[in-house]
Amino acid sequence: MSLWQRIRRAKLLLRAHGYIVKKKPNPPSPPIPPVPPTNKPGEGLTGWQKDLHLLIVATLGNPYSWTYNAVRPLYLPKRRLARDELKGIAPVKKALWTLVKNYRSDCSWGVKTLYYLIGAKDDPTGAKWATWGNSSSTYDHLPKRFGLDNAYHPSSADLARCEVGDILLVGKDGYEHMAVIAEKGTNPLLWSDGHQGAPNSYRVLDDSRRPITVCIPKT
């Protein structure tokens, strides 16, 4: 391993564990008029993407009274969802009442929580499910969709290649915000936990902030 590679690896580890931090914490995202999902819970999906969509639908509108806290450390739920709890929207909602009621989160932690609950092996923030990790460490950790790495003018063709579960980052190298794609399309629907009163859903292009990056999760 070269000296440059060793230095980069050390920086990634420090950033993932919160030792390299931004000069100022990210402010809450500006509220964007919500757009409800067009698909029924899990419709047209299989495997982990179906599980993720069930959680997305179940948490929209903040029914579990989440509090927006852009701080670290934050803490994940006490356990992941069991397979029988992921059989449909009703058992998911029931389980979440005990797992994430009055939960503390922010944009990146919300996405991390969704992946933790469905049993993903890889922490999208690159922190190995520790109490750290944010949108910037996610940018460093995950591969990117072609044409959507710090894109200032994302095309509808590039956005149409995104999949449910892809992670959208806003700002240079993911500096400002993090959300997850809930439904495919030329203007995909996002699940976002970016301010008090979230999680909510809106279209990618409804947020005017640029650049954006779309990352591929390592499920």
GUBADO-551813 format. One record per residue: residue number from 1; residue in three letters; z, y, x of N, C-alpha, C in turn. Coordinates in nm, 3 decimals. Layout:
# GUBADO-551813
NUM | ALA | Z | Y | X | Z | Y | X | Z | Y | X
...
# end
This chain:
# GUBADO-551813
1 | MET | 0.000 | -0.119 | 0.085 | 0.000 | 0.000 | 0.000 | 0.000 | 0.124 | 0.088
2 | SER | -0.091 | 0.216 | 0.063 | -0.102 | 0.337 | 0.143 | 0.013 | 0.432 | 0.115
3 | LEU | 0.030 | 0.531 | 0.203 | 0.135 | 0.630 | 0.184 | 0.113 | 0.706 | 0.053
4 | TRP | -0.014 | 0.743 | 0.023 | -0.042 | 0.815 | -0.101 | -0.003 | 0.732 | -0.221
5 | GLN | -0.032 | 0.600 | -0.218 | 0.003 | 0.512 | -0.329 | 0.154 | 0.500 | -0.346
6 | ARG | 0.226 | 0.494 | -0.232 | 0.373 | 0.485 | -0.239 | 0.433 | 0.612 | -0.298
7 | ILE | 0.377 | 0.727 | -0.260 | 0.428 | 0.854 | -0.312 | 0.402 | 0.863 | -0.463
8 | ARG | 0.279 | 0.825 | -0.505 | 0.247 | 0.830 | -0.648 | 0.335 | 0.736 | -0.728
9 | ARG | 0.358 | 0.615 | -0.675 | 0.443 | 0.519 | -0.745 | 0.584 | 0.573 | -0.759
10 | ALA | 0.636 | 0.636 | -0.653 | 0.771 | 0.692 | -0.659 | 0.780 | 0.803 | -0.764
11 | LYS | 0.675 | 0.888 | -0.771 | 0.675 | 0.996 | -0.869 | 0.673 | 0.942 | -1.012
12 | LEU | 0.593 | 0.835 | -1.034 | 0.586 | 0.776 | -1.167 | 0.720 | 0.720 | -1.209
13 | LEU | 0.788 | 0.652 | -1.117 | 0.919 | 0.596 | -1.149 | 1.021 | 0.705 | -1.179
14 | LEU | 1.020 | 0.810 | -1.100 | 1.112 | 0.920 | -1.122 | 1.085 | 0.991 | -1.254
15 | ARG | 0.956 | 1.011 | -1.285 | 0.922 | 1.079 | -1.409 | 0.960 | 0.994 | -1.529
16 | ALA | 0.934 | 0.865 | -1.522 | 0.965 | 0.777 | -1.634 | 1.114 | 0.774 | -1.664
17 | HIS | 1.196 | 0.794 | -1.561 | 1.341 | 0.788 | -1.579 | 1.403 | 0.926 | -1.590
18 | GLY | 1.317 | 1.028 | -1.608 | 1.368 | 1.160 | -1.640 | 1.410 | 1.245 | -1.523
19 | TYR | 1.386 | 1.201 | -1.400 | 1.426 | 1.279 | -1.285 | 1.323 | 1.386 | -1.248
20 | ILE | 1.199 | 1.366 | -1.289 | 1.098 | 1.471 | -1.279 | 1.077 | 1.522 | -1.420
21 | VAL | 1.123 | 1.640 | -1.447 | 1.119 | 1.693 | -1.583 | 1.040 | 1.822 | -1.588
22 | LYS | 0.999 | 1.860 | -1.706 | 0.927 | 1.986 | -1.723 | 1.027 | 2.101 | -1.712
23 | LYS | 0.977 | 2.216 | -1.670 | 1.065 | 2.331 | -1.654 | 1.129 | 2.369 | -1.787
24 | LYS | 1.053 | 2.352 | -1.895 | 1.105 | 2.379 | -2.028 | 1.075 | 2.260 | -2.118
25 | PRO | 1.169 | 2.221 | -2.204 | 1.138 | 2.111 | -2.296 | 1.029 | 2.152 | -2.393
26 | ASN | 0.953 | 2.053 | -2.439 | 0.849 | 2.083 | -2.538 | 0.911 | 2.139 | -2.665
27 | PRO | 0.857 | 2.248 | -2.716 | 0.904 | 2.295 | -2.847 | 0.854 | 2.202 | -2.955
28 | PRO | 0.916 | 2.203 | -3.071 | 0.862 | 2.122 | -3.182 | 0.717 | 2.159 | -3.209
29 | SER | 0.638 | 2.061 | -3.250 | 0.499 | 2.088 | -3.283 | 0.490 | 2.177 | -3.407
30 | PRO | 0.389 | 2.263 | -3.414 | 0.372 | 2.344 | -3.536 | 0.344 | 2.255 | -3.654
31 | PRO | 0.414 | 2.275 | -3.765 | 0.387 | 2.192 | -3.884 | 0.241 | 2.203 | -3.928
32 | ILE | 0.179 | 2.091 | -3.954 | 0.041 | 2.083 | -3.999 | 0.043 | 2.024 | -4.139
33 | PRO | -0.035 | 2.080 | -4.232 | -0.035 | 2.025 | -4.368 | -0.059 | 1.874 | -4.368
34 | PRO | 0.030 | 1.797 | -4.430 | 0.018 | 1.651 | -4.424 | -0.101 | 1.599 | -4.503
35 | VAL | -0.155 | 1.490 | -4.454 | -0.264 | 1.418 | -4.521 | -0.215 | 1.275 | -4.542
36 | PRO | -0.205 | 1.225 | -4.664 | -0.153 | 1.090 | -4.686 | -0.252 | 0.984 | -4.640
37 | PRO | -0.202 | 0.866 | -4.606 | -0.292 | 0.756 | -4.571 | -0.384 | 0.720 | -4.686
38 | THR | -0.504 | 0.676 | -4.652 | -0.598 | 0.631 | -4.755 | -0.592 | 0.480 | -4.774
39 | ASN | -0.540 | 0.407 | -4.676 | -0.532 | 0.262 | -4.684 | -0.394 | 0.218 | -4.730
40 | LYS | -0.388 | 0.106 | -4.799 | -0.260 | 0.046 | -4.836 | -0.191 | -0.009 | -4.712
41 | PRO | -0.059 | -0.030 | -4.717 | 0.012 | -0.079 | -4.598 | -0.049 | -0.206 | -4.540
42 | GLY | -0.095 | -0.198 | -4.417 | -0.151 | -0.313 | -4.347 | -0.291 | -0.352 | -4.388
43 | GLU | -0.353 | -0.276 | -4.477 | -0.484 | -0.313 | -4.532 | -0.590 | -0.321 | -4.422
44 | GLY | -0.663 | -0.433 | -4.418 | -0.772 | -0.450 | -4.324 | -0.731 | -0.473 | -4.181
45 | LEU | -0.603 | -0.495 | -4.158 | -0.552 | -0.511 | -4.022 | -0.486 | -0.647 | -4.005
46 | THR | -0.475 | -0.691 | -3.880 | -0.407 | -0.817 | -3.849 | -0.315 | -0.797 | -3.729
47 | GLY | -0.229 | -0.895 | -3.707 | -0.145 | -0.895 | -3.587 | -0.057 | -0.772 | -3.574
48 | TRP | -0.043 | -0.727 | -3.450 | 0.047 | -0.615 | -3.422 | 0.002 | -0.486 | -3.488
49 | GLN | -0.129 | -0.468 | -3.508 | -0.177 | -0.347 | -3.573 | -0.133 | -0.342 | -3.720
50 | LYS | -0.133 | -0.457 | -3.786 | -0.083 | -0.463 | -3.923 | 0.066 | -0.431 | -3.926
51 | ASP | 0.143 | -0.489 | -3.834 | 0.287 | -0.460 | -3.826 | 0.312 | -0.312 | -3.805
52 | LEU | 0.234 | -0.253 | -3.714 | 0.251 | -0.111 | -3.684 | 0.221 | -0.025 | -3.806
53 | HIS | 0.115 | -0.058 | -3.877 | 0.077 | 0.022 | -3.994 | 0.183 | 0.013 | -4.104
54 | LEU | 0.246 | -0.103 | -4.119 | 0.356 | -0.115 | -4.216 | 0.469 | -0.018 | -4.181
55 | LEU | 0.502 | -0.009 | -4.052 | 0.608 | 0.083 | -4.009 | 0.566 | 0.228 | -4.028
56 | ILE | 0.440 | 0.257 | -3.998 | 0.390 | 0.393 | -4.016 | 0.406 | 0.438 | -4.161
57 | VAL | 0.360 | 0.356 | -4.253 | 0.367 | 0.391 | -4.395 | 0.513 | 0.402 | -4.440
58 | ALA | 0.597 | 0.312 | -4.393 | 0.737 | 0.308 | -4.436 | 0.815 | 0.431 | -4.391
59 | THR | 0.778 | 0.491 | -4.278 | 0.857 | 0.602 | -4.223 | 0.801 | 0.740 | -4.257
60 | LEU | 0.680 | 0.747 | -4.314 | 0.623 | 0.877 | -4.347 | 0.709 | 0.950 | -4.450
61 | GLY | 0.723 | 1.080 | -4.430 | 0.804 | 1.161 | -4.520 | 0.951 | 1.163 | -4.485
62 | ASN | 0.987 | 1.097 | -4.374 | 1.125 | 1.096 | -4.324 | 1.227 | 1.044 | -4.426
63 | PRO | 1.202 | 0.927 | -4.485 | 1.297 | 0.875 | -4.585 | 1.430 | 0.830 | -4.525
64 | TYR | 1.435 | 0.814 | -4.392 | 1.557 | 0.764 | -4.327 | 1.635 | 0.875 | -4.257
65 | SER | 1.600 | 1.000 | -4.289 | 1.675 | 1.117 | -4.241 | 1.682 | 1.124 | -4.089
66 | TRP | 1.567 | 1.114 | -4.024 | 1.562 | 1.129 | -3.879 | 1.587 | 1.276 | -3.842
67 | THR | 1.648 | 1.295 | -3.726 | 1.671 | 1.428 | -3.670 | 1.585 | 1.446 | -3.547
68 | TYR | 1.513 | 1.558 | -3.541 | 1.429 | 1.586 | -3.425 | 1.515 | 1.635 | -3.310
69 | ASN | 1.516 | 1.561 | -3.198 | 1.593 | 1.596 | -3.079 | 1.508 | 1.577 | -2.955
70 | ALA | 1.459 | 1.685 | -2.897 | 1.378 | 1.676 | -2.774 | 1.472 | 1.677 | -2.654
71 | VAL | 1.546 | 1.567 | -2.638 | 1.643 | 1.552 | -2.529 | 1.629 | 1.412 | -2.470
72 | ARG | 1.686 | 1.392 | -2.355 | 1.702 | 1.259 | -2.296 | 1.840 | 1.254 | -2.233
73 | PRO | 1.909 | 1.144 | -2.242 | 1.862 | 1.016 | -2.294 | 1.862 | 1.010 | -2.447
74 | LEU | 1.774 | 0.923 | -2.500 | 1.776 | 0.883 | -2.640 | 1.788 | 0.732 | -2.644
75 | TYR | 1.819 | 0.678 | -2.762 | 1.852 | 0.536 | -2.769 | 1.772 | 0.466 | -2.878
76 | LEU | 1.720 | 0.351 | -2.844 | 1.641 | 0.271 | -2.936 | 1.730 | 0.201 | -3.038
77 | PRO | 1.670 | 0.151 | -3.149 | 1.749 | 0.074 | -3.245 | 1.816 | -0.046 | -3.181
78 | LYS | 1.919 | -0.098 | -3.247 | 1.999 | -0.205 | -3.188 | 1.923 | -0.335 | -3.175
79 | ARG | 1.814 | -0.352 | -3.248 | 1.732 | -0.472 | -3.236 | 1.592 | -0.444 | -3.287
80 | ARG | 1.502 | -0.540 | -3.262 | 1.366 | -0.532 | -3.313 | 1.360 | -0.596 | -3.451
81 | LEU | 1.250 | -0.574 | -3.521 | 1.232 | -0.636 | -3.651 | 1.198 | -0.784 | -3.634
82 | ALA | 1.255 | -0.867 | -3.720 | 1.224 | -1.010 | -3.720 | 1.091 | -1.033 | -3.792
83 | ARG | 1.030 | -1.149 | -3.765 | 0.900 | -1.176 | -3.825 | 0.905 | -1.176 | -3.978
84 | ASP | 1.012 | -1.228 | -4.037 | 1.018 | -1.230 | -4.183 | 1.036 | -1.089 | -4.240
85 | GLU | 1.083 | -0.996 | -4.159 | 1.098 | -0.858 | -4.205 | 0.965 | -0.782 | -4.199
86 | LEU | 0.866 | -0.840 | -4.132 | 0.736 | -0.777 | -4.119 | 0.631 | -0.839 | -4.212
87 | LYS | 0.677 | -0.912 | -4.313 | 0.585 | -0.978 | -4.405 | 0.524 | -0.883 | -4.507
88 | GLY | 0.582 | -0.767 | -4.525 | 0.531 | -0.673 | -4.623 | 0.608 | -0.543 | -4.619
89 | ILE | 0.564 | -0.445 | -4.696 | 0.625 | -0.313 | -4.692 | 0.769 | -0.315 | -4.744
90 | ALA | 0.798 | -0.398 | -4.844 | 0.933 | -0.400 | -4.902 | 1.038 | -0.449 | -4.801
91 | PRO | 1.017 | -0.565 | -4.734 | 1.116 | -0.607 | -4.636 | 1.126 | -0.514 | -4.515
92 | VAL | 1.015 | -0.449 | -4.478 | 1.020 | -0.351 | -4.369 | 1.112 | -0.235 | -4.408
93 | LYS | 1.092 | -0.180 | -4.525 | 1.174 | -0.067 | -4.570 | 1.321 | -0.105 | -4.578
94 | LYS | 1.348 | -0.225 | -4.626 | 1.488 | -0.270 | -4.637 | 1.553 | -0.279 | -4.500
95 | ALA | 1.482 | -0.336 | -4.403 | 1.538 | -0.352 | -4.268 | 1.560 | -0.217 | -4.201
96 | LEU | 1.470 | -0.123 | -4.224 | 1.481 | 0.007 | -4.158 | 1.604 | 0.085 | -4.203
97 | TRP | 1.654 | 0.057 | -4.324 | 1.774 | 0.127 | -4.369 | 1.893 | 0.099 | -4.278
98 | THR | 1.898 | -0.019 | -4.219 | 2.009 | -0.052 | -4.130 | 1.978 | -0.021 | -3.984
99 | LEU | 1.848 | -0.012 | -3.949 | 1.811 | 0.005 | -3.808 | 1.787 | 0.150 | -3.768
100 | VAL | 1.732 | 0.232 | -3.856 | 1.695 | 0.368 | -3.814 | 1.743 | 0.476 | -3.911
101 | LYS | 1.842 | 0.448 | -3.992 | 1.899 | 0.551 | -4.077 | 1.969 | 0.655 | -3.989
102 | ASN | 1.943 | 0.784 | -4.014 | 2.001 | 0.895 | -3.936 | 1.968 | 0.883 | -3.787
103 | TYR | 1.847 | 0.846 | -3.758 | 1.799 | 0.822 | -3.622 | 1.768 | 0.955 | -3.552
104 | ARG | 1.788 | 0.958 | -3.420 | 1.752 | 1.075 | -3.340 | 1.625 | 1.043 | -3.261
105 | SER | 1.529 | 1.134 | -3.265 | 1.400 | 1.105 | -3.203 | 1.325 | 1.235 | -3.176
106 | ASP | 1.210 | 1.221 | -3.107 | 1.114 | 1.330 | -3.096 | 0.975 | 1.268 | -3.095
107 | CYS | 0.872 | 1.343 | -3.057 | 0.736 | 1.292 | -3.074 | 0.711 | 1.164 | -2.995
108 | SER | 0.743 | 1.164 | -2.866 | 0.717 | 1.045 | -2.784 | 0.815 | 0.933 | -2.815
109 | TRP | 0.940 | 0.969 | -2.842 | 1.039 | 0.866 | -2.873 | 1.009 | 0.798 | -3.006
110 | GLY | 0.953 | 0.873 | -3.100 | 0.915 | 0.813 | -3.226 | 0.809 | 0.706 | -3.209
111 | VAL | 0.706 | 0.736 | -3.128 | 0.602 | 0.637 | -3.102 | 0.659 | 0.518 | -3.028
112 | LYS | 0.742 | 0.543 | -2.929 | 0.807 | 0.436 | -2.853 | 0.889 | 0.347 | -2.947
113 | THR | 0.955 | 0.408 | -3.044 | 1.038 | 0.333 | -3.139 | 0.953 | 0.239 | -3.224
114 | LEU | 0.839 | 0.288 | -3.271 | 0.751 | 0.203 | -3.351 | 0.711 | 0.078 | -3.273
115 | TYR | 0.670 | 0.096 | -3.149 | 0.627 | -0.018 | -3.068 | 0.744 | -0.112 | -3.036
116 | TYR | 0.861 | -0.056 | -3.015 | 0.979 | -0.140 | -2.992 | 1.009 | -0.226 | -3.114
117 | LEU | 1.006 | -0.165 | -3.231 | 1.043 | -0.237 | -3.353 | 0.947 | -0.352 | -3.384
118 | ILE | 0.817 | -0.337 | -3.354 | 0.724 | -0.445 | -3.384 | 0.723 | -0.554 | -3.277
119 | GLY | 0.803 | -0.535 | -3.171 | 0.815 | -0.640 | -3.070 | 0.717 | -0.631 | -2.955
120 | ALA | 0.660 | -0.512 | -2.930 | 0.567 | -0.495 | -2.819 | 0.636 | -0.528 | -2.686
121 | LYS | 0.563 | -0.591 | -2.596 | 0.618 | -0.624 | -2.464 | 0.623 | -0.502 | -2.373
122 | ASP | 0.521 | -0.415 | -2.384 | 0.511 | -0.301 | -2.294 | 0.560 | -0.174 | -2.362
123 | ASP | 0.643 | -0.100 | -2.291 | 0.689 | 0.031 | -2.336 | 0.576 | 0.131 | -2.309
124 | PRO | 0.518 | 0.193 | -2.412 | 0.406 | 0.284 | -2.387 | 0.440 | 0.402 | -2.299
125 | THR | 0.568 | 0.439 | -2.290 | 0.606 | 0.551 | -2.203 | 0.623 | 0.508 | -2.058
126 | GLY | 0.610 | 0.378 | -2.030 | 0.623 | 0.330 | -1.893 | 0.765 | 0.321 | -1.842
127 | ALA | 0.863 | 0.332 | -1.929 | 1.004 | 0.333 | -1.887 | 1.074 | 0.200 | -1.908
128 | LYS | 0.999 | 0.096 | -1.944 | 1.055 | -0.038 | -1.962 | 1.170 | -0.039 | -2.063
129 | TRP | 1.151 | 0.036 | -2.171 | 1.245 | 0.044 | -2.283 | 1.379 | 0.106 | -2.245
130 | ALA | 1.382 | 0.181 | -2.135 | 1.503 | 0.253 | -2.098 | 1.517 | 0.378 | -2.183
131 | THR | 1.619 | 0.457 | -2.157 | 1.651 | 0.574 | -2.240 | 1.568 | 0.697 | -2.204
132 | TRP | 1.471 | 0.680 | -2.115 | 1.385 | 0.790 | -2.073 | 1.242 | 0.765 | -2.118
133 | GLY | 1.150 | 0.843 | -2.066 | 1.009 | 0.831 | -2.099 | 0.966 | 0.938 | -2.196
134 | ASN | 0.846 | 0.991 | -2.176 | 0.797 | 1.098 | -2.262 | 0.645 | 1.096 | -2.265
135 | SER | 0.583 | 1.201 | -2.316 | 0.438 | 1.204 | -2.328 | 0.370 | 1.209 | -2.191
136 | SER | 0.431 | 1.276 | -2.095 | 0.372 | 1.284 | -1.962 | 0.375 | 1.148 | -1.891
137 | SER | 0.485 | 1.076 | -1.904 | 0.491 | 0.943 | -1.841 | 0.398 | 0.846 | -1.911
138 | THR | 0.373 | 0.867 | -2.041 | 0.276 | 0.785 | -2.114 | 0.136 | 0.807 | -2.058
139 | TYR | 0.102 | 0.932 | -2.031 | -0.028 | 0.962 | -1.972 | -0.045 | 0.888 | -1.840
140 | ASP | 0.057 | 0.887 | -1.758 | 0.049 | 0.820 | -1.627 | 0.041 | 0.668 | -1.641
141 | HIS | 0.098 | 0.614 | -1.748 | 0.116 | 0.469 | -1.760 | -0.002 | 0.397 | -1.823
142 | LEU | -0.070 | 0.461 | -1.919 | -0.168 | 0.389 | -2.001 | -0.313 | 0.423 | -1.965
143 | PRO | -0.404 | 0.327 | -1.984 | -0.547 | 0.355 | -1.968 | -0.598 | 0.445 | -2.081
144 | LYS | -0.712 | 0.508 | -2.058 | -0.764 | 0.607 | -2.152 | -0.893 | 0.560 | -2.219
145 | ARG | -0.917 | 0.609 | -2.340 | -1.043 | 0.587 | -2.408 | -1.153 | 0.670 | -2.341
146 | PHE | -1.270 | 0.611 | -2.328 | -1.382 | 0.680 | -2.265 | -1.413 | 0.810 | -2.337
147 | GLY | -1.427 | 0.917 | -2.261 | -1.459 | 1.048 | -2.318 | -1.342 | 1.122 | -2.376
148 | LEU | -1.223 | 1.062 | -2.372 | -1.107 | 1.124 | -2.435 | -0.989 | 1.133 | -2.338
149 | ASP | -1.017 | 1.177 | -2.216 | -0.915 | 1.201 | -2.115 | -0.915 | 1.351 | -2.085
150 | ASN | -0.815 | 1.422 | -2.138 | -0.810 | 1.568 | -2.129 | -0.937 | 1.630 | -2.184
151 | ALA | -0.973 | 1.591 | -2.305 | -1.095 | 1.638 | -2.371 | -1.070 | 1.769 | -2.446
152 | TYR | -1.147 | 1.870 | -2.412 | -1.137 | 1.999 | -2.481 | -1.226 | 2.004 | -2.605
153 | HIS | -1.331 | 1.924 | -2.606 | -1.424 | 1.922 | -2.719 | -1.451 | 1.776 | -2.758
154 | PRO | -1.351 | 1.708 | -2.816 | -1.369 | 1.567 | -2.851 | -1.478 | 1.549 | -2.956
155 | SER | -1.569 | 1.457 | -2.930 | -1.678 | 1.434 | -3.025 | -1.636 | 1.334 | -3.132
156 | SER | -1.702 | 1.342 | -3.247 | -1.673 | 1.248 | -3.355 | -1.708 | 1.106 | -3.313
157 | ALA | -1.811 | 1.090 | -3.228 | -1.849 | 0.957 | -3.181 | -1.740 | 0.896 | -3.094
158 | ASP | -1.682 | 0.977 | -3.005 | -1.573 | 0.927 | -2.921 | -1.450 | 0.895 | -3.005
159 | LEU | -1.417 | 0.982 | -3.099 | -1.300 | 0.958 | -3.184 | -1.318 | 0.834 | -3.270
160 | ALA | -1.442 | 0.807 | -3.312 | -1.468 | 0.691 | -3.397 | -1.443 | 0.559 | -3.324
161 | ARG | -1.440 | 0.561 | -3.192 | -1.413 | 0.439 | -3.114 | -1.265 | 0.410 | -3.101
162 | CYS | -1.181 | 0.501 | -3.145 | -1.036 | 0.479 | -3.135 | -0.992 | 0.373 | -3.236
163 | GLU | -0.885 | 0.304 | -3.201 | -0.832 | 0.197 | -3.284 | -0.694 | 0.234 | -3.337
164 | VAL | -0.655 | 0.169 | -3.445 | -0.518 | 0.184 | -3.495 | -0.421 | 0.142 | -3.384
165 | GLY | -0.324 | 0.227 | -3.358 | -0.229 | 0.200 | -3.252 | -0.258 | 0.273 | -3.122
166 | ASP | -0.379 | 0.326 | -3.107 | -0.406 | 0.411 | -2.990 | -0.312 | 0.531 | -2.993
167 | ILE | -0.278 | 0.580 | -2.876 | -0.180 | 0.688 | -2.866 | -0.249 | 0.817 | -2.826
168 | LEU | -0.231 | 0.919 | -2.907 | -0.292 | 1.050 | -2.881 | -0.192 | 1.142 | -2.813
169 | LEU | -0.237 | 1.206 | -2.706 | -0.156 | 1.303 | -2.633 | -0.222 | 1.439 | -2.642
170 | VAL | -0.141 | 1.543 | -2.650 | -0.190 | 1.680 | -2.658 | -0.141 | 1.758 | -2.537
171 | GLY | -0.229 | 1.841 | -2.482 | -0.195 | 1.920 | -2.366 | -0.242 | 1.853 | -2.237
172 | LYS | -0.250 | 1.931 | -2.132 | -0.295 | 1.879 | -2.003 | -0.209 | 1.762 | -1.959
173 | ASP | -0.272 | 1.647 | -1.938 | -0.202 | 1.524 | -1.898 | -0.088 | 1.488 | -1.994
174 | GLY | -0.107 | 1.521 | -2.122 | -0.009 | 1.484 | -2.223 | 0.114 | 1.572 | -2.226
175 | TYR | 0.104 | 1.694 | -2.180 | 0.222 | 1.778 | -2.160 | 0.291 | 1.821 | -2.288
176 | GLU | 0.216 | 1.832 | -2.400 | 0.272 | 1.899 | -2.517 | 0.318 | 1.809 | -2.631
177 | HIS | 0.248 | 1.700 | -2.659 | 0.278 | 1.625 | -2.781 | 0.225 | 1.483 | -2.771
178 | MET | 0.279 | 1.395 | -2.855 | 0.238 | 1.254 | -2.857 | 0.245 | 1.204 | -3.000
179 | ALA | 0.141 | 1.131 | -3.041 | 0.134 | 1.074 | -3.176 | 0.058 | 0.941 | -3.167
180 | VAL | 0.047 | 0.872 | -3.279 | -0.021 | 0.742 | -3.279 | -0.125 | 0.739 | -3.391
181 | ILE | -0.239 | 0.678 | -3.363 | -0.346 | 0.671 | -3.462 | -0.310 | 0.568 | -3.569
182 | ALA | -0.309 | 0.615 | -3.694 | -0.269 | 0.531 | -3.807 | -0.389 | 0.472 | -3.881
183 | GLU | -0.500 | 0.546 | -3.881 | -0.622 | 0.498 | -3.947 | -0.743 | 0.544 | -3.867
184 | LYS | -0.843 | 0.456 | -3.856 | -0.963 | 0.485 | -3.779 | -1.054 | 0.583 | -3.854
185 | GLY | -1.154 | 0.636 | -3.778 | -1.253 | 0.724 | -3.839 | -1.304 | 0.826 | -3.740
186 | THR | -1.400 | 0.905 | -3.782 | -1.452 | 1.010 | -3.695 | -1.351 | 1.123 | -3.676
187 | ASN | -1.252 | 1.130 | -3.765 | -1.140 | 1.223 | -3.752 | -1.014 | 1.144 | -3.790
188 | PRO | -0.965 | 1.060 | -3.697 | -0.860 | 0.964 | -3.731 | -0.733 | 1.028 | -3.786
189 | LEU | -0.663 | 0.949 | -3.867 | -0.533 | 0.990 | -3.919 | -0.425 | 0.959 | -3.816
190 | LEU | -0.334 | 1.053 | -3.798 | -0.224 | 1.038 | -3.702 | -0.090 | 1.023 | -3.772
191 | TRP | -0.002 | 0.946 | -3.711 | 0.141 | 0.946 | -3.743 | 0.209 | 1.027 | -3.636
192 | SER | 0.292 | 1.123 | -3.676 | 0.353 | 1.213 | -3.579 | 0.499 | 1.240 | -3.615
193 | ASP | 0.583 | 1.243 | -3.512 | 0.724 | 1.280 | -3.529 | 0.751 | 1.404 | -3.444
194 | GLY | 0.678 | 1.512 | -3.475 | 0.677 | 1.627 | -3.387 | 0.767 | 1.743 | -3.424
195 | HIS | 0.843 | 1.735 | -3.532 | 0.929 | 1.845 | -3.573 | 1.029 | 1.793 | -3.676
196 | GLN | 1.128 | 1.875 | -3.706 | 1.225 | 1.836 | -3.808 | 1.155 | 1.818 | -3.942
197 | GLY | 1.187 | 1.711 | -4.012 | 1.122 | 1.678 | -4.137 | 1.013 | 1.573 | -4.122
198 | ALA | 0.966 | 1.552 | -3.998 | 0.872 | 1.444 | -3.970 | 0.950 | 1.313 | -3.963
199 | PRO | 0.880 | 1.201 | -3.961 | 0.738 | 1.173 | -3.941 | 0.650 | 1.214 | -4.060
200 | ASN | 0.528 | 1.260 | -4.022 | 0.427 | 1.292 | -4.121 | 0.291 | 1.248 | -4.068
201 | SER | 0.188 | 1.268 | -4.148 | 0.054 | 1.226 | -4.107 | -0.046 | 1.338 | -4.131
202 | TYR | -0.142 | 1.349 | -4.040 | -0.248 | 1.449 | -4.050 | -0.366 | 1.403 | -3.964
203 | ARG | -0.479 | 1.472 | -3.975 | -0.598 | 1.434 | -3.901 | -0.596 | 1.493 | -3.759
204 | VAL | -0.657 | 1.421 | -3.667 | -0.660 | 1.463 | -3.527 | -0.710 | 1.607 | -3.514
205 | LEU | -0.821 | 1.639 | -3.577 | -0.883 | 1.770 | -3.560 | -0.814 | 1.880 | -3.639
206 | ASP | -0.712 | 1.845 | -3.718 | -0.634 | 1.948 | -3.787 | -0.539 | 2.020 | -3.690
207 | ASP | -0.517 | 1.962 | -3.574 | -0.434 | 2.023 | -3.469 | -0.531 | 2.090 | -3.370
208 | SER | -0.523 | 2.220 | -3.357 | -0.618 | 2.295 | -3.274 | -0.582 | 2.295 | -3.126
209 | ARG | -0.469 | 2.241 | -3.089 | -0.428 | 2.243 | -2.949 | -0.519 | 2.152 | -2.866
210 | ARG | -0.551 | 2.196 | -2.745 | -0.636 | 2.121 | -2.654 | -0.582 | 2.136 | -2.512
211 | PRO | -0.617 | 2.040 | -2.424 | -0.701 | 1.922 | -2.447 | -0.624 | 1.809 | -2.514
212 | ILE | -0.699 | 1.704 | -2.553 | -0.633 | 1.585 | -2.605 | -0.675 | 1.465 | -2.520
213 | THR | -0.590 | 1.366 | -2.520 | -0.618 | 1.240 | -2.451 | -0.581 | 1.126 | -2.545
214 | VAL | -0.663 | 1.021 | -2.547 | -0.631 | 0.903 | -2.626 | -0.609 | 0.786 | -2.531
215 | CYS | -0.491 | 0.726 | -2.539 | -0.453 | 0.615 | -2.451 | -0.457 | 0.483 | -2.527
216 | ILE | -0.482 | 0.376 | -2.452 | -0.488 | 0.242 | -2.509 | -0.358 | 0.170 | -2.477
217 | PRO | -0.282 | 0.128 | -2.577 | -0.155 | 0.059 | -2.550 | -0.175 | -0.077 | -2.485
218 | LYS | -0.078 | -0.116 | -2.405 | -0.081 | -0.246 | -2.338 | 0.004 | -0.344 | -2.419
219 | THR | -0.042 | -0.383 | -2.535 | 0.039 | -0.468 | -2.620 | 0.036 | -0.613 | -2.572
# end
